[in-house]
Amino acid sequence: MTEERRRPAETVDRVMFRDTCRRFAEREIAPIWEEADRESQFSRAFFVAAANAGLIGIAAPAEVGGAGLGVHEEAICIEECARINPGLPNALIIQGVAGGILHDFGTAEQKELARASIEGDKILAIAVTEPDAGNDVQNVKTAARRDGDDWKLDGIKSFITLAGEADVLVLLAQTDPARGRDGMSFFAVDRRSPGVEVSRIPTYANRPAPTYRVHLNNVRVPEARRVPAGFRQIMMGFNRERILVSARWSGHMQHAQDWALDYARTRHQFGRPIGANQSIAFKLAQNQTDIEAARLLTYQAADRWDSGCPIADLIQQVSCAKLFVTQAVVRVTQSALHIGGGWGLTEELPVMRMALDALVAPVTVGSFEIQLRAIAKQLGLPCD
């Protein structure tokens, strides 16, 4: 793909912006995340608070109520929120990707749906994945058939985060099977439309942002809700999402490291803190190296995105960031769990939850094998 993209229209003092995001996370996420995790329930109050703070639509254009900043600033926000909990800020990533499809490619009416998300009035969910179409997006089977002035949708979507809480599903469907991946379109589907059935998929991780299966049974959608975007646009959006996901897990790594450092300094064995043992100290040193590398890779990819260069010129950097960060977060959280010892396995300490949440990282928004394949192809290697 060679599409040129919109560059940030505004700038901001990033040190002050990070501090603002950190204070927001401490005020709005810290008091509620444990209950949200325990109940596997998304907090709409958090969503509204994020909108009121201007943290939804950070990179969206001013014409739809966005801040007009860059993906770099989006990544700062996600990282700071994920330092408290990685589940709730996932909702902000989803609004950015789903809203981006609407405000970058949609009609005037569809742009208003993006505005409603930015203002906290509507929650969006992005519905692409299917039982047989995860990484293989071009194999999407959900069918959209024209019926007069409407379309009728039939199919199944799976692992759709926030589908049960969403007001609008930004959903990819096949409109012209003969054209393959070029015969796909997005539809802005009212989640409460007749024929839309949503069921929870219980998960061990990421529970404050629940995951669902969506059944579409003869769902009627007006032509006005068909978005002039499809396969190529979502693949572009996935690269942006991978940057934000990298920021999410970078923040989660820092959370685990902060906890492990504090525990290593205060937990005593044999008359001294366990952090005084070289075996523990070296684990923490290696963790810090992973965190610094993850942050640098993430922001390098974000800056490349914000440069407005063609997608083909940033795929390698994005995939390197996503590959490294989502493997490193498993290492860092497992290390923190080990430092917690037997107590780490109990519910009295939060570190087991950190380790469980991290297991999601390598398999979402393109598995680590997909990232390796993308990098290899950018190196000119025939890996198909």
Secondary structure, DSSP 8 states (H G I E B T S, - for coil): --------S----HHHHHHHHHHHHHHHTTTTHHHHHHHT---HHHHHHHHHTT-SSTTS-GGGT-----HHHHHHHHHHHHTT-SSTTHHHHHHHHHHHHHHHHS-HHHHHHHHHHHTTS--EEEE--BTTBSS-GGG---EEEEETTEEEEEEEEEEEETTTT-SEEEEEEES-GGGGGGGEEEEEEETTSTTEEEEEE--SS-TTS-EEEEEEEEEEEEGGGEES--HHHHHHHHHHHHHHHHHHHHHHHHHHHHHHHHHHHH-EETTEEGGGSHHHHHHHHHHHHHHHHHHHHHHHHHHHHHTT--GGGTHHHHHHHHHHHHHHHHHHHHHHHHHHGGGGGSTTSSHHHHHHHHTTGGGSSS-HHHHHHHHHHHTT----
